């Protein structure tokens, strides 16, 4: 397995891939901490399983998000523009299909990245799957959330796996129900929807695993997500 930071048409990204590359790929869309240690570890794990993983840098080269306060990260998040972010993600996806030699590529996002995974799934028919971990789809939408995530979910052509924490303090249960109903109304592809009662927003993040409910939710969900990725990208 090899890994490195790369630049694709001016965009920063983190690439992890098996020796010799792979035909299976996943475009990772990070949580608020960007391509910090957590997302790099998940990318490396995928590469160790024979899957090329390319991680989008939504902060566009700003200093390491591992060293940035959550208040500042939240301020940066309010500056993101949906259409611009989707264009960047599609540029990276194109790079995976062409320069990296991937034949089947899915996308997986966490928190803000989970929302973007749903949006990207709606506009990118080449995706082999969409995985949305605790997508940040608050009610009412944030001012810069100009694209309707529920409408997007209804238009995804690929199989989708969405995982929601029942104790989410940022995304109300009504939003989860809206997303679930939109996914399950589709007739063209499978929807796998998980609910983890009591788990908190961002339960995948290791710093939240002091709460045993979050740790148990991640340990139960992650092997199933990996199996879903294998089944849809191989």
C-alpha positions as CSV (number, residue, x, y, z in Angstrom):
1,X,0.0,0.0,0.0
2,X,1.2,3.5,-0.9
3,X,-0.1,6.9,0.3
4,X,0.7,10.5,-0.5
5,X,-0.8,14.0,-0.7
6,X,-1.4,14.8,-4.4
7,X,-2.7,17.7,-6.4
8,X,-5.4,17.2,-9.1
9,X,-6.0,20.2,-11.3
10,X,-5.1,22.5,-8.5
11,X,-7.1,20.5,-5.9
12,X,-5.4,19.0,-2.8
13,X,-6.2,15.4,-2.0
14,X,-4.9,12.4,-0.1
15,X,-4.4,9.2,-2.1
16,X,-4.0,5.7,-0.7
17,X,-3.9,2.8,-3.1
18,X,-2.7,-0.8,-3.2
19,X,0.6,-1.6,-4.9
20,X,0.0,-1.5,-8.6
21,X,-3.4,0.3,-8.2
22,X,-6.9,-1.2,-8.3
23,X,-10.0,-1.2,-10.5
24,X,-12.2,-0.6,-7.4
25,X,-12.2,2.9,-5.9
26,X,-13.8,5.1,-3.3
27,X,-13.9,8.9,-3.2
28,X,-13.9,9.9,0.5
29,X,-15.7,13.1,1.5
30,X,-14.5,14.1,5.0
31,X,-16.2,15.3,8.1
32,X,-15.4,18.8,9.4
33,X,-11.8,17.8,10.3
34,X,-11.0,17.4,6.6
35,X,-8.1,15.1,5.6
36,X,-6.7,14.8,9.0
37,X,-5.5,11.6,10.7
38,X,-8.9,10.0,10.9
39,X,-9.8,10.1,7.2
40,X,-6.3,9.2,6.2
41,X,-6.5,6.1,8.4
42,X,-9.8,5.0,6.8
43,X,-8.3,5.6,3.3
44,X,-5.3,3.5,4.2
45,X,-7.5,0.7,5.5
46,X,-9.4,0.7,2.2
47,X,-6.2,0.6,0.3
48,X,-5.1,-2.4,2.4
49,X,-8.2,-4.1,1.2
50,X,-7.4,-3.6,-2.4
51,X,-9.4,-0.4,-3.0
52,X,-8.0,2.9,-4.2
53,X,-9.1,5.7,-1.9
54,X,-8.9,9.4,-2.8
55,X,-9.9,11.9,-0.2
56,X,-11.1,15.4,-1.1
57,X,-9.7,18.4,0.8
58,X,-12.7,20.6,1.4
59,X,-10.4,23.2,3.1
60,X,-8.3,23.7,0.0
61,X,-4.9,23.5,1.6
62,X,-5.5,25.4,4.8
63,X,-3.4,24.4,7.7
64,X,-3.9,20.9,9.2
65,X,-7.4,20.5,10.5
66,X,-6.1,18.3,13.3
67,X,-4.7,21.5,14.8
68,X,-7.7,23.8,14.1
69,X,-10.5,24.6,16.6
70,X,-14.0,23.4,15.9
71,X,-15.2,27.0,16.0
72,X,-12.9,27.9,13.2
73,X,-13.7,24.8,11.2
74,X,-17.4,25.6,11.6
75,X,-16.7,29.1,10.2
76,X,-14.9,27.5,7.3
77,X,-17.9,25.2,6.7
78,X,-20.2,28.2,6.4
79,X,-18.1,29.4,3.4
80,X,-18.5,26.2,1.3
81,X,-20.7,26.6,-1.8
82,X,-22.5,23.4,-2.9
83,X,-22.0,23.8,-6.6
84,X,-18.3,24.6,-6.2
85,X,-17.8,21.6,-3.9
86,X,-19.6,19.3,-6.3
87,X,-17.4,20.5,-9.2
88,X,-14.3,19.7,-7.2
89,X,-15.6,16.3,-6.2
90,X,-16.4,15.4,-9.8
91,X,-12.9,16.5,-10.9
92,X,-11.4,14.0,-8.4
93,X,-13.8,11.4,-9.6
94,X,-12.8,11.9,-13.2
95,X,-9.2,11.5,-12.1
96,X,-10.0,8.2,-10.5
97,X,-11.6,6.9,-13.7
98,X,-8.8,8.1,-15.9
99,X,-5.4,8.6,-14.3
100,X,-5.8,6.1,-11.5
101,X,-7.4,3.4,-13.7
102,X,-10.5,2.7,-11.6
103,X,-13.4,1.0,-13.3
104,X,-16.0,1.1,-10.5
105,X,-15.9,4.0,-8.0
106,X,-18.2,4.8,-5.1
107,X,-18.3,7.6,-2.6
108,X,-18.4,7.7,1.2
109,X,-18.9,10.8,3.3
110,X,-19.0,11.6,7.0
111,X,-21.1,14.4,8.6
112,X,-20.8,17.3,6.1
113,X,-19.2,14.8,3.8
114,X,-22.2,12.5,4.3
115,X,-24.5,15.3,3.0
116,X,-22.2,15.9,0.0
117,X,-22.2,12.1,-0.8
118,X,-25.9,12.3,-1.2
119,X,-25.6,15.4,-3.4
120,X,-22.9,13.9,-5.5
121,X,-24.9,10.7,-5.9
122,X,-27.7,12.7,-7.5
123,X,-25.6,14.3,-10.2
124,X,-23.0,11.6,-10.9
125,X,-24.5,8.5,-12.6
126,X,-21.2,6.8,-12.8
127,X,-21.0,6.1,-9.0
128,X,-21.2,2.4,-8.0
129,X,-22.4,3.3,-4.5
130,X,-23.1,6.0,-2.0
131,X,-22.3,5.7,1.7
132,X,-23.6,8.5,3.9
133,X,-22.4,8.3,7.5
134,X,-24.4,10.6,9.9
135,X,-25.1,13.1,7.1
136,X,-25.4,16.7,8.4
137,X,-28.8,17.7,7.0
138,X,-30.2,20.1,9.6
139,X,-33.7,21.6,9.8
140,X,-34.0,24.3,8.7
141,X,-31.1,24.1,6.2
142,X,-28.0,26.2,6.8
143,X,-27.8,29.4,4.7
144,X,-25.1,27.9,2.4
145,X,-27.0,24.6,2.0
146,X,-28.6,25.7,-1.3
147,X,-29.1,22.2,-2.7
148,X,-32.0,20.1,-1.2
149,X,-30.4,17.0,0.2
150,X,-33.8,15.2,0.4
151,X,-34.5,15.9,-3.3
152,X,-31.0,14.8,-4.2
153,X,-31.4,11.5,-2.3
154,X,-34.5,10.7,-4.3
155,X,-32.5,11.0,-7.5
156,X,-29.5,8.8,-6.7
157,X,-29.2,5.9,-9.2
158,X,-26.7,3.9,-7.2
159,X,-27.2,1.7,-4.2
160,X,-27.1,3.8,-1.0
161,X,-26.2,2.9,2.5
162,X,-27.1,5.6,5.1
163,X,-26.3,5.4,8.8
164,X,-27.9,7.7,11.3
165,X,-27.3,8.1,15.0
166,X,-30.5,8.3,17.1
167,X,-28.9,10.7,19.6
168,X,-27.9,13.2,16.9
169,X,-28.0,16.7,18.3
170,X,-27.4,18.5,15.0
171,X,-29.8,16.6,12.7
172,X,-33.3,16.0,14.0
173,X,-35.1,12.7,13.6
174,X,-37.5,14.4,11.1
175,X,-34.6,15.0,8.8
176,X,-33.5,11.3,9.0
177,X,-37.1,10.3,8.2
178,X,-37.2,12.6,5.2
179,X,-34.0,11.2,3.8
180,X,-35.0,7.6,4.5
181,X,-38.4,8.1,2.8
182,X,-36.7,9.7,-0.2
183,X,-34.2,6.8,-0.6
184,X,-36.8,4.1,-0.1
185,X,-39.1,5.6,-2.6
186,X,-36.6,5.0,-5.3
187,X,-37.3,2.0,-7.6
188,X,-34.0,1.7,-9.4
189,X,-31.5,0.8,-6.6
190,X,-31.2,-0.7,-3.2
191,X,-31.4,1.4,0.0
192,X,-29.8,0.2,3.2
193,X,-30.7,2.4,6.1
194,X,-29.3,2.0,9.6
195,X,-30.5,3.6,12.8
196,X,-28.2,3.5,15.9
197,X,-30.3,4.5,19.0
198,X,-28.4,6.7,21.4
199,X,-25.4,7.2,19.2
200,X,-24.2,10.8,18.7
201,X,-23.5,12.8,15.6
202,X,-20.1,11.9,14.2
203,X,-20.1,8.6,16.1
204,X,-17.4,7.3,13.7
205,X,-14.8,9.7,15.1
206,X,-12.5,8.0,17.5
207,X,-12.5,11.0,19.9
208,X,-16.2,10.2,20.5
209,X,-15.5,6.6,21.4
210,X,-15.2,7.4,25.1
211,X,-19.0,7.1,24.9
212,X,-19.5,3.3,24.6
213,X,-22.7,3.7,22.6
214,X,-20.7,5.6,19.9
215,X,-17.9,3.0,19.9
216,X,-20.4,0.1,19.6
217,X,-22.2,1.8,16.8
218,X,-19.0,2.2,14.8
219,X,-17.8,-1.3,15.5
220,X,-21.1,-2.7,14.3
221,X,-21.5,-0.5,11.3
222,X,-18.0,-0.4,9.9
223,X,-17.7,-4.1,8.9
224,X,-21.1,-3.8,7.1
225,X,-20.0,-0.7,5.3
226,X,-16.9,-2.5,4.1
227,X,-18.9,-5.4,2.9
228,X,-21.2,-3.0,1.0
229,X,-18.3,-1.3,-0.6
230,X,-16.8,-4.7,-1.6
231,X,-20.1,-5.9,-3.1
232,X,-20.6,-2.7,-5.2
233,X,-17.1,-1.9,-6.4
234,X,-15.5,-5.3,-7.2
